[in-house]
Amino acid sequence: MTRGKYTVNEVEERTGVPATTLRQWERRYGVPKPERSESGYRLYADEDIADIRAIKAHVDDGVPASRAAQMVAQRLADVHGPRPMQALQAALVAALVDLDDAQADRIIAEAHALYPVEDVVLDLFQPVMVELGTRWHDGVINTTTEHFASSYVQGRLRQLMSLAGTNRAGHSVIVACAPFDQHELGALVLALLLRRSGYQVYYVGANTPVEDLADMARAVKPVAVMISASSIDSVHQLMNKRGHLNGVAPLLVLGGNGFNAEPRRAELVGGRYLAADARDAVARFHDLVRETLAAEVAS
């Protein structure tokens, strides 16, 4: 049954909140949540008007809009149950756009209370960073805001890496980014997921010289070396250094946008392609490690 009965203009008249602000609150904070008519127009229910008035009252009292929306959303969660991941995504995007790391901390704490770590990483952090990257590309947010958000999320991922501990009994894996490649979010996510899967992960991060990576592999003797390349330029860097990667480990695996666009590039570097989706990448990695170890035993 349709709940919505007020148009955005009628809501503006009843609440004193401009239509542009209502749409901004909906986009940034996920509150209010109007229905859509068959023609695509927003239709607000009485409950939506109550939520809008509550946010406005908080804002008039000096509370930032992001926090006001969070307070109203929390009240709704208390009544209707936990917020779904989509609502948490919208709230986290809003907090990071507002440069409000304290609010972001609260949202992430809520997410961890509701969902497994893997879901928080893959269904909250990754979609939020994709959304913020799109906004930066479209000129909606500036570079400093995007860098603030990236730094914040990477910091939270590193905290989770530390909390996951080190499994000295697990198969060792080195995870790195290609030379001159500063985009380490994807590599950091995979390193975290692998560590939580029981591997002994050596994460060396962005802009890793291939020669140094090969030296480390000779010392560590990992079962696998994983390299992320976020662009075709990064792939070319690896192609140019292919000689140093030959025999670097029993298994050389490659991923990132530079390979997602054309997976066959992994063969040109001398490695195996994982997958574009992080969950699929981890599952394929498990399979490749099993195949590699079985082949070593057979030989």
Backbone torsions as a table, in degrees:
resi	resn	phi	psi	omega
1	MET	NA	136.8	-179.2
2	THR	-73.8	127.2	178.6
3	ARG	-92.9	-35.1	-174.2
4	GLY	-69.4	134.5	178.7
5	LYS	-141.2	-5.7	-179.2
6	TYR	-111.5	135.2	174.0
7	THR	-77.2	168.5	-178.3
8	VAL	-63.0	-34.8	178.9
9	ASN	-68.3	-37.1	177.6
10	GLU	-67.6	-37.2	178.3
11	VAL	-67.2	-39.1	177.6
12	GLU	-59.9	-41.5	179.2
13	GLU	-66.2	-38.6	-175.1
14	ARG	-78.0	-29.2	-174.1
15	THR	-109.8	-19.7	-176.1
16	GLY	79.4	7.6	178.6
17	VAL	-97.5	122.4	-177.9
18	PRO	-58.6	149.6	-178.9
19	ALA	-58.9	-37.9	179.3
20	THR	-62.6	-37.9	178.4
21	THR	-68.4	-39.7	177.8
22	LEU	-59.2	-44.9	179.8
23	ARG	-66.7	-36.5	178.2
24	GLN	-65.0	-44.5	178.0
25	TRP	-60.5	-43.2	-179.7
26	GLU	-62.6	-44.8	-177.8
27	ARG	-68.9	-42.7	-174.7
28	ARG	-81.9	-40.9	-168.2
29	TYR	-114.4	-10.3	-178.8
30	GLY	76.1	10.7	177.7
31	VAL	-137.0	129.2	1.1
32	PRO	-76.8	179.0	-178.9
33	LYS	-126.0	75.3	-178.2
34	PRO	-68.8	155.5	171.4
35	GLU	-82.6	174.8	177.9
36	ARG	-121.6	136.9	175.5
37	SER	-76.1	173.4	178.6
38	GLU	-61.4	-24.8	178.9
39	SER	-89.0	-1.1	177.4
40	GLY	93.6	4.1	-179.3
41	TYR	-81.5	145.6	177.3
42	ARG	-71.0	137.2	175.9
43	LEU	-129.4	123.5	-174.0
44	TYR	-104.3	141.6	177.2
45	ALA	-95.1	171.8	177.6
46	ASP	-59.2	-37.2	178.8
47	GLU	-63.4	-36.9	177.7
48	ASP	-63.8	-41.0	178.8
49	ILE	-63.5	-39.6	177.7
50	ALA	-63.0	-41.1	178.7
51	ASP	-64.6	-42.3	-179.8
52	ILE	-63.0	-43.5	178.7
53	ARG	-64.2	-35.9	178.9
54	ALA	-66.6	-43.6	177.7
55	ILE	-62.4	-45.1	-179.0
56	LYS	-60.6	-40.2	179.9
57	ALA	-63.1	-41.8	177.7
58	HIS	-63.9	-43.5	-179.4
59	VAL	-63.8	-41.5	178.3
60	ASP	-63.1	-25.4	177.8
61	ASP	-85.4	2.4	177.2
62	GLY	97.6	5.1	178.8
63	VAL	-80.4	132.7	176.1
64	PRO	-56.8	146.9	-176.0
65	ALA	-58.4	-38.1	-179.6
66	SER	-62.8	-42.3	179.5
67	ARG	-70.6	-38.3	179.1
68	ALA	-61.4	-43.2	178.3
69	ALA	-64.9	-38.2	177.6
70	GLN	-62.9	-41.4	-179.8
71	MET	-62.7	-42.4	179.7
72	VAL	-69.1	-41.3	179.3
73	ALA	-63.4	-37.8	178.7
74	GLN	-65.3	-40.0	177.4
75	ARG	-61.7	-40.5	178.5
76	LEU	-65.3	-38.6	178.5
77	ALA	-63.8	-37.5	178.9
78	ASP	-63.2	-31.3	-177.9
79	VAL	-86.5	-42.9	-170.9
80	HIS	-107.0	-2.3	-179.6
81	GLY	106.9	-178.6	-175.9
82	PRO	-60.3	148.3	176.9
83	ARG	-71.5	138.4	176.2
84	PRO	-69.6	164.8	-177.4
85	MET	-59.9	-35.7	-179.4
86	GLN	-61.1	-38.9	178.0
87	ALA	-68.2	-38.0	177.3
88	LEU	-65.9	-37.5	176.2
89	GLN	-59.2	-48.8	-179.5
90	ALA	-61.9	-40.1	-179.2
91	ALA	-67.6	-39.7	-179.4
92	LEU	-70.0	-40.3	175.1
93	VAL	-56.7	-46.0	-178.9
94	ALA	-61.9	-43.5	-178.9
95	ALA	-64.1	-42.0	-178.7
96	LEU	-71.5	-36.1	175.3
97	VAL	-63.5	-35.0	177.9
98	ASP	-81.8	1.2	-178.9
99	LEU	59.6	33.4	-175.3
100	ASP	-104.4	85.1	-176.8
101	ASP	-70.7	-27.8	177.2
102	ALA	-64.8	-42.5	176.8
103	GLN	-66.2	-39.5	177.0
104	ALA	-60.8	-39.7	177.1
105	ASP	-58.9	-42.4	-178.8
106	ARG	-65.8	-40.2	-179.6
107	ILE	-65.5	-42.3	-179.3
108	ILE	-68.6	-37.4	175.8
109	ALA	-60.8	-40.9	177.1
110	GLU	-62.7	-42.4	-179.8
111	ALA	-62.9	-43.0	179.9
112	HIS	-65.6	-29.2	178.6
113	ALA	-72.7	-20.5	-174.6
114	LEU	-105.5	-29.4	-168.8
115	TYR	-132.2	155.7	174.3
116	PRO	-63.1	157.8	-178.3
117	VAL	-56.2	-44.1	-178.1
118	GLU	-59.2	-38.6	179.1
119	ASP	-69.5	-37.7	177.9
120	VAL	-62.4	-42.0	-178.4
121	VAL	-68.8	-47.7	-171.4
122	LEU	-87.1	-30.5	-174.7
123	ASP	-106.5	-6.5	175.7
124	LEU	-117.6	-62.8	-175.9
125	PHE	-60.7	-50.5	-175.1
126	GLN	-64.7	-48.1	178.4
127	PRO	-63.2	-34.2	178.5
128	VAL	-64.0	-43.7	-179.7
129	MET	-69.1	-33.6	175.1
130	VAL	-63.8	-44.4	179.3
131	GLU	-62.0	-44.8	-179.8
132	LEU	-67.8	-35.7	175.5
133	GLY	-63.9	-38.3	176.9
134	THR	-65.4	-42.2	179.4
135	ARG	-64.4	-38.2	177.1
136	TRP	-64.9	-45.3	-179.1
137	HIS	-60.9	-36.0	-178.7
138	ASP	-84.6	-1.7	179.0
139	GLY	81.5	12.8	-179.5
140	VAL	-76.9	-36.9	174.7
141	ILE	-122.2	157.6	-178.1
142	ASN	-91.4	176.2	-174.7
143	THR	-64.0	-40.1	-177.9
144	THR	-64.2	-37.1	177.5
145	THR	-65.2	-43.1	178.8
146	GLU	-64.8	-39.4	178.5
147	HIS	-67.2	-39.2	177.0
148	PHE	-58.4	-47.6	-178.6
149	ALA	-64.4	-44.0	179.8
150	SER	-61.6	-44.8	179.7
151	SER	-62.2	-40.6	-179.3
152	TYR	-64.1	-49.8	-176.9
153	VAL	-65.3	-41.3	178.2
154	GLN	-62.7	-36.8	176.3
155	GLY	-61.8	-41.3	178.5
156	ARG	-67.0	-37.5	177.9
157	LEU	-65.2	-39.2	178.9
158	ARG	-66.6	-36.0	175.5
159	GLN	-61.3	-43.9	179.2
160	LEU	-65.2	-35.9	175.6
161	MET	-59.9	-45.2	-179.1
162	SER	-64.3	-42.0	-179.4
163	LEU	-66.9	-27.0	-179.7
164	ALA	-70.8	-17.3	178.2
165	GLY	72.5	-172.9	-179.3
166	THR	-125.3	124.9	179.7
167	ASN	-94.9	95.1	-176.9
168	ARG	-66.0	-18.8	-180.0
169	ALA	-87.9	-11.5	-177.3
170	GLY	-80.4	162.3	175.0
171	HIS	-63.7	136.8	-176.4
172	SER	-86.1	143.5	-179.6
173	VAL	-138.7	135.3	171.9
174	ILE	-102.1	129.9	179.0
175	VAL	-118.5	125.8	-176.1
176	ALA	-144.2	167.2	171.1
177	CYS	-106.2	154.3	-177.7
178	ALA	-63.3	161.0	177.3
179	PRO	-55.8	137.5	178.6
180	PHE	66.9	8.6	179.6
181	ASP	-96.9	114.3	-177.1
182	GLN	-95.9	-4.1	-175.8
183	HIS	-90.0	95.3	-171.8
184	GLU	-106.6	3.6	-175.3
185	LEU	-59.1	-47.2	-178.6
186	GLY	-63.1	-41.9	178.7
187	ALA	-65.0	-39.5	-179.8
188	LEU	-65.8	-39.8	177.3
189	VAL	-61.1	-47.4	-179.3
190	LEU	-65.5	-38.6	177.7
191	ALA	-60.5	-42.5	178.4
192	LEU	-63.5	-46.7	-178.0
193	LEU	-64.1	-37.9	178.8
194	LEU	-68.9	-40.6	177.8
195	ARG	-62.5	-41.0	178.6
196	ARG	-70.3	-17.2	176.9
197	SER	-86.4	-4.3	175.8
198	GLY	110.0	0.0	178.4
199	TYR	-80.3	153.6	170.9
200	GLN	-89.8	103.0	-170.9
201	VAL	-100.5	128.0	170.6
202	TYR	-105.5	105.6	-178.7
203	TYR	-98.3	118.5	-176.3
204	VAL	-108.6	-9.9	166.7
205	GLY	83.7	-154.7	-170.3
206	ALA	-73.9	156.6	167.7
207	ASN	50.6	61.7	-176.9
208	THR	-99.7	117.3	175.9
209	PRO	-61.0	135.3	-176.2
210	VAL	-64.1	-37.7	179.7
211	GLU	-61.3	-43.1	178.6
212	ASP	-66.7	-36.6	178.1
213	LEU	-63.2	-40.9	178.6
214	ALA	-65.4	-39.4	177.2
215	ASP	-61.4	-43.0	179.9
216	MET	-64.5	-40.8	-179.6
217	ALA	-63.1	-37.2	177.9
218	ARG	-64.8	-32.2	179.8
219	ALA	-79.0	-41.9	-174.1
220	VAL	-83.9	-32.3	-175.8
221	LYS	55.1	59.3	-178.9
222	PRO	-75.2	159.8	172.9
223	VAL	-73.3	-25.5	-177.8
224	ALA	-150.8	148.9	168.2
225	VAL	-116.4	128.6	-179.9
226	MET	-114.8	126.5	-178.8
227	ILE	-124.4	131.7	177.0
228	SER	-103.8	135.1	175.7
229	ALA	-128.6	118.4	-172.8
230	SER	-87.6	-7.7	-176.4
231	SER	-149.2	167.6	177.9
232	ILE	-66.1	-31.1	176.6
233	ASP	-62.3	-40.6	177.9
234	SER	-65.8	-36.9	176.5
235	VAL	-62.7	-42.1	179.4
236	HIS	-62.7	-36.7	176.2
237	GLN	-58.8	-41.6	179.6
238	LEU	-70.2	-37.8	178.1
239	MET	-62.3	-40.8	-178.8
240	ASN	-67.0	-23.5	-178.2
241	LYS	-108.4	21.0	-173.7
242	ARG	-57.7	-33.6	-178.7
243	GLY	-59.8	-34.4	179.1
244	HIS	-74.5	-21.3	-177.9
245	LEU	-90.4	-13.2	-179.2
246	ASN	-64.5	116.5	-179.8
247	GLY	74.3	17.8	-178.0
248	VAL	-63.2	-27.2	178.9
249	ALA	-163.8	161.3	175.8
250	PRO	-54.1	-30.4	-178.2
251	LEU	-134.4	122.1	173.2
252	LEU	-110.4	117.8	-178.4
253	VAL	-118.4	147.2	-172.2
254	LEU	-133.1	142.6	179.5
255	GLY	-155.8	-172.8	-177.3
256	GLY	102.3	167.6	-175.2
257	ASN	-60.0	-29.4	178.9
258	GLY	-63.7	-27.8	177.1
259	PHE	-99.4	-27.7	179.5
260	ASN	-60.0	-36.1	-178.6
261	ALA	-66.8	-31.0	179.1
262	GLU	-152.4	89.4	-175.3
263	PRO	-56.4	-27.0	-178.3
264	ARG	-65.1	-14.8	177.2
265	ARG	-62.7	-26.6	179.6
266	ALA	-60.2	-37.4	179.3
267	GLU	-66.2	-33.9	179.8
268	LEU	-67.5	-25.1	176.9
269	VAL	-87.4	-15.4	-180.0
270	GLY	96.8	18.7	-177.1
271	GLY	-126.6	-168.7	-179.7
272	ARG	-115.3	138.3	178.5
273	TYR	-81.7	143.5	177.8
274	LEU	-91.4	-97.7	-178.6
275	ALA	-168.1	159.0	179.3
276	ALA	-73.2	-38.2	179.9
277	ASP	-82.8	134.3	-175.2
278	ALA	-62.8	-41.6	179.2
279	ARG	-62.3	-43.6	178.5
280	ASP	-65.2	-36.9	-179.4
281	ALA	-62.9	-43.5	179.4
282	VAL	-65.4	-43.6	179.5
283	ALA	-62.6	-42.2	179.1
284	ARG	-67.2	-36.5	178.6
285	PHE	-61.4	-45.5	177.1
286	HIS	-55.1	-46.2	-178.4
287	ASP	-63.4	-42.8	-178.4
288	LEU	-66.0	-38.5	178.0
289	VAL	-64.1	-44.2	178.8
290	ARG	-60.9	-43.9	179.4
291	GLU	-62.6	-42.4	-178.5
292	THR	-64.8	-46.1	-179.6
293	LEU	-65.7	-38.9	178.7
294	ALA	-65.1	-38.6	179.3
295	ALA	-66.4	-37.2	178.7
296	GLU	-65.5	-40.7	178.6
297	VAL	-64.4	-42.0	-178.1
298	ALA	-65.8	-30.6	-178.5
299	SER	-81.9	NA	NA
